[in-house]
Amino acid sequence: MSGLPPHVAEALKAAAEPKGWTEDEDTLAPYLTEWRGRWTGTTPLMLSPATTAEAAKIVAICAEHGVAITPQGGNTGLVGGSTPQGEVLVSLRRMKSVRAVDPLNDAMTVEAGVTLAAAQEAAAEADRLFPLSLAAEGSATVGGAVSTNAGGVAVLRYGMMRDLVLGIEAVLPDGRIYEGLRTLRKDNTGYDLKQAFIGAEGTLGLVTAATLKLFPRPAARAVAFAALDDVDAAVKLLALAKTESGGAVTGFEILPRPVLELVLAHFDTARDPLSAPHPWYVLIEMSFGREDGARETMEAALAAGVEAGLVRDAAIARSEADAEAFWRLRELAPEAEKADGKAIKHDVSVPVAAMPALYETGCAAVAAIAPTARVLCFGHVGDGNFHFNIAPPKPDAGDFWDRQEAITQAVHDAAASLGGSISAEHGVGVMKKDEIARRKSAVEMDMMRAIKRALDPANIMNPRVML
Ligand SMILES: Cc1cc2nc3c(=O)[nH]c(=O)nc-3n(C[C@H](O)[C@H](O)[C@H](O)COP(=O)(O)OP(=O)(O)OC[C@H]3O[C@@H](n4cnc5c(N)ncnc54)[C@H](O)[C@@H]3O)c2cc1C
């Protein structure tokens, strides 16, 4: 057990007894590899506390002995932040109680290991909506989503995790418990401390529970799959759909033909809803408080889009099964890309109106470096967020990967030149650590480091991540 003195290991195991630890290599294996296999790690010991008290005890022992911790939820993060490299791994997956669902306050309190899908179900049982939704929601946990400030497909209407958290309970790096589980909508009593843990990627403590905002469940939705010529048309159609529907647009996702083709090629159940190919597609979802007029509103928005020369063809879902099938085309995009092979991934955002410029500038810059590279770009138009992924040509000429760093810099430069971010929703992890140090101002980096030093002076919480 390298790096972990036996008496410390024994104390940690005792704190997590009886089922909350393992050193078994086979059991550990799935916790030590990132979803795409890009990072593989090691740990002397995985601890899985079942309660906040156990988690606090584990962190206190680590603090006393200067033992570094990597926190982990569902291990679906995409920037390498949950893969330990010799640290003790603390998995929050056993903390999965729904502590309270409070429909009158439109709030619920769940523990960190509750998956996003389970949180959605708990809300639905109380006839409420917990809106955070993303393709990995069956495995991604509330603790992980808080720690990465996750986004997903409903940000346009409901915001990111930061907008959905009312309160947080966390174990600080010295083992004390911050009890910040509140259902207050207004609380101006100083610094909003919970915000420090949202998007902190485990660097400031272990999130053990969160109180989340709930919403009325829409009574009806209309979902359409529309074909367009370019990204410019998508941005204009979004504005038009918002106006035509009186703000009912809850999802507006984009994918180009090559990504749709990958989905169709890799998933037998996927079907192109339209009869002829087009360069770009958007998936539009509108949500309504009542059934009446839902389909008509979508039809009116699409008709206005056709009239304005934006929409080339469109299909409106006739049933929930159709709607699900349309959504699957977008949700399967990451998995289809994974099945296609390795690609250089970017998660960039710009102001919504700058998305066409981002696409054009980014493509031109990539083409100047690797003319035969494939741009497999999809994302969330409503949030100005492109997953700007660059795949090697087919067949791979072999020298594509030598240009990886230049390609990444070109895409990030394109986003930065338009006032954008190099990490829209996936976080920093180990993947973008050097990049944020280069691109954020010295003042911003100093402020981040000062917060880290103040809460974690011994640097035991996810020490290789973010800073
Ligand atoms: C197919 C697929 C699609 C995805 N789509 C999206 C998307 O649309 N939008 C989006 O935002 N993300 C997306 N992601 C990324 C990922 O699902 C999210 O970042 C998710 O929030 C991570 O949750 P997790 O429980 O798996 O966290 P993990 O991967 O386990 O951890 C992520 C980070 O948070 C830290 N952490 C985890 N739990 C805790 C805790 N309790 N306390 C403190 N730190 C903790 C870890 O140390 C790590 O740094 C996708 C991932 C996949 C695989």
The ligand as an SDF file (V2000), in Angstrom:
LIG
                    3D

 53 58  0  0  0  0  0  0  0  0999 V2000
  -22.0260   10.7680  -22.1710 C   0  0  0  0  0  0  0  0  0  0  0  0
  -21.7350   11.9730  -21.3320 C   0  0  0  0  0  0  0  0  0  0  0  0
  -22.4500   13.1420  -21.5480 C   0  0  0  0  0  0  0  0  0  0  0  0
  -22.2260   14.2640  -20.7570 C   0  0  0  0  0  0  0  0  0  0  0  0
  -22.9600   15.3910  -20.9930 N   0  0  0  0  0  0  0  0  0  0  0  0
  -22.7650   16.4630  -20.2220 C   0  0  0  0  0  0  0  0  0  0  0  0
  -23.5400   17.6500  -20.4380 C   0  0  0  0  0  0  0  0  0  0  0  0
  -24.3850   17.7120  -21.3300 O   0  0  0  0  0  0  0  0  0  0  0  0
  -23.3260   18.6920  -19.6190 N   0  0  0  0  0  0  0  0  0  0  0  0
  -22.3890   18.6550  -18.6050 C   0  0  0  0  0  0  0  0  0  0  0  0
  -22.2450   19.6370  -17.8890 O   0  0  0  0  0  0  0  0  0  0  0  0
  -21.6330   17.5610  -18.3990 N   0  0  0  0  0  0  0  0  0  0  0  0
  -21.7950   16.4790  -19.1710 C   0  0  0  0  0  0  0  0  0  0  0  0
  -21.0290   15.3620  -18.9700 N   0  0  0  0  0  0  0  0  0  0  0  0
  -19.9760   15.3830  -17.9230 C   0  0  0  0  0  0  0  0  0  0  0  0
  -20.3990   14.7720  -16.5740 C   0  0  0  0  0  0  0  0  0  0  0  0
  -21.4920   13.9070  -16.7090 O   0  0  0  0  0  0  0  0  0  0  0  0
  -20.7520   15.8420  -15.5780 C   0  0  0  0  0  0  0  0  0  0  0  0
  -19.5980   16.6370  -15.3460 O   0  0  0  0  0  0  0  0  0  0  0  0
  -21.2440   15.2870  -14.2290 C   0  0  0  0  0  0  0  0  0  0  0  0
  -21.7250   16.3770  -13.4960 O   0  0  0  0  0  0  0  0  0  0  0  0
  -20.1960   14.5760  -13.4020 C   0  0  0  0  0  0  0  0  0  0  0  0
  -20.8450   13.9260  -12.3160 O   0  0  0  0  0  0  0  0  0  0  0  0
  -20.1860   12.6440  -11.6300 P   0  0  0  0  0  0  0  0  0  0  0  0
  -21.0090   12.2730  -10.4520 O   0  0  0  0  0  0  0  0  0  0  0  0
  -19.9490   11.5750  -12.6160 O   0  0  0  0  0  0  0  0  0  0  0  0
  -18.8030   13.2710  -11.1290 O   0  0  0  0  0  0  0  0  0  0  0  0
  -17.3430   12.6360  -11.2300 P   0  0  0  0  0  0  0  0  0  0  0  0
  -16.9710   12.4030  -12.6330 O   0  0  0  0  0  0  0  0  0  0  0  0
  -17.2180   11.4960  -10.3030 O   0  0  0  0  0  0  0  0  0  0  0  0
  -16.4890   13.8640  -10.6570 O   0  0  0  0  0  0  0  0  0  0  0  0
  -16.3780   15.0670  -11.3610 C   0  0  0  0  0  0  0  0  0  0  0  0
  -15.5450   16.0590  -10.5280 C   0  0  0  0  0  0  0  0  0  0  0  0
  -16.2490   16.4030   -9.3390 O   0  0  0  0  0  0  0  0  0  0  0  0
  -15.5510   15.9600   -8.1760 C   0  0  0  0  0  0  0  0  0  0  0  0
  -16.5720   15.3760   -7.2930 N   0  0  0  0  0  0  0  0  0  0  0  0
  -17.4670   14.4010   -7.5850 C   0  0  0  0  0  0  0  0  0  0  0  0
  -18.3040   14.2120   -6.5590 N   0  0  0  0  0  0  0  0  0  0  0  0
  -17.9270   15.0790   -5.5920 C   0  0  0  0  0  0  0  0  0  0  0  0
  -18.4230   15.3690   -4.2810 C   0  0  0  0  0  0  0  0  0  0  0  0
  -19.4620   14.7370   -3.7740 N   0  0  0  0  0  0  0  0  0  0  0  0
  -17.7910   16.3340   -3.5670 N   0  0  0  0  0  0  0  0  0  0  0  0
  -16.7170   17.0080   -4.0690 C   0  0  0  0  0  0  0  0  0  0  0  0
  -16.2160   16.7700   -5.2910 N   0  0  0  0  0  0  0  0  0  0  0  0
  -16.8300   15.8220   -6.0480 C   0  0  0  0  0  0  0  0  0  0  0  0
  -14.5180   14.9600   -8.6590 C   0  0  0  0  0  0  0  0  0  0  0  0
  -13.3660   14.9420   -7.8420 O   0  0  0  0  0  0  0  0  0  0  0  0
  -14.2150   15.4910  -10.0590 C   0  0  0  0  0  0  0  0  0  0  0  0
  -13.2810   16.5350   -9.9810 O   0  0  0  0  0  0  0  0  0  0  0  0
  -21.2330   14.2170  -19.7430 C   0  0  0  0  0  0  0  0  0  0  0  0
  -20.5070   13.0480  -19.5270 C   0  0  0  0  0  0  0  0  0  0  0  0
  -20.7430   11.9340  -20.3040 C   0  0  0  0  0  0  0  0  0  0  0  0
  -19.9640   10.6860  -20.0300 C   0  0  0  0  0  0  0  0  0  0  0  0
  1  2  1  0
  2  3  1  0
  2 52  2  0
  3  4  2  0
  4  5  1  0
  4 50  1  0
  5  6  2  0
  6  7  1  0
  6 13  1  0
  7  8  2  0
  7  9  1  0
  9 10  1  0
 10 11  2  0
 10 12  1  0
 12 13  2  0
 13 14  1  0
 14 15  1  0
 14 50  1  0
 15 16  1  0
 16 17  1  0
 16 18  1  0
 18 19  1  0
 18 20  1  0
 20 21  1  0
 20 22  1  0
 22 23  1  0
 23 24  1  0
 24 25  2  0
 24 26  1  0
 24 27  1  0
 27 28  1  0
 28 29  2  0
 28 30  1  0
 28 31  1  0
 31 32  1  0
 32 33  1  0
 33 34  1  0
 33 48  1  0
 34 35  1  0
 35 36  1  0
 35 46  1  0
 36 37  1  0
 36 45  1  0
 37 38  2  0
 38 39  1  0
 39 40  1  0
 39 45  2  0
 40 41  1  0
 40 42  2  0
 42 43  1  0
 43 44  2  0
 44 45  1  0
 46 47  1  0
 46 48  1  0
 48 49  1  0
 50 51  2  0
 51 52  1  0
 52 53  1  0
M  END
$$$$
